Amino acid sequence: MKKTSKELLFSVTSKDLGITYFSGTGAGCQHRNRHQNCVRLRHSASGAIVTGQSHKERKSNIKEAFNNLVNNSKFKLWHTRRIFECQEGKTIEQLVDELLSPNNLKVETKENGKWTVHKEEQKHGI
């Protein structure tokens, strides 16, 4: 079995997040309604916005909000793209542009039932 070494590619810190606290509503006694124990996290790079408000304690709600962020589909997509960028040294858009450059394309047309290289492509030697 091949061992893989782990290295830190990037990190998400509190500087990357907008953290706001608010009062909860609903069941949970007056403590929940009077205190700002619920938390909202905004990750601007991914556009993900999540909350933690199931508990009376702020610390438990913060933990819940971070778990919700990790499981958020927008954050997961951003995370996957960020890993790709770190490993490849380029964005997905840059990779697509490279792959669609004229020297990587072959244009053919169907003439008399047979596929032939497009005439413009033959002029350029591609």
HUGITA-V334181 format. One record per backbone hydrogen bond with DSSP energy under -1.0 kcal/mol. NH is the residue of the N-H (numbers start at 1). CO is the residue of the C=O. Records with the same first field share a line. If there is no record, write none. Layout:
NH: CO, CO
This chain:
16: 13
17: 14
18: 42
20: 40
22: 38
24: 32
32: 28
33: 29
34: 30
35: 31
37: 35
38: 22
39: 52
40: 20
41: 50
42: 18
43: 48
47: 43
50: 41
52: 39
61: 57
62: 58
63: 59
64: 60
65: 61
66: 62
67: 63
68: 64
69: 65
70: 66
71: 67
72: 69
76: 72
77: 73
78: 74
79: 75
80: 76
81: 77
82: 78
83: 79
84: 80
85: 81
86: 82
87: 83
88: 84
89: 85
95: 91
96: 92
97: 93
98: 94
99: 95
100: 96
101: 98
104: 101
105: 102
109: 116
111: 114
114: 111
116: 109
118: 107
122: 118
123: 119
124: 120
126: 121
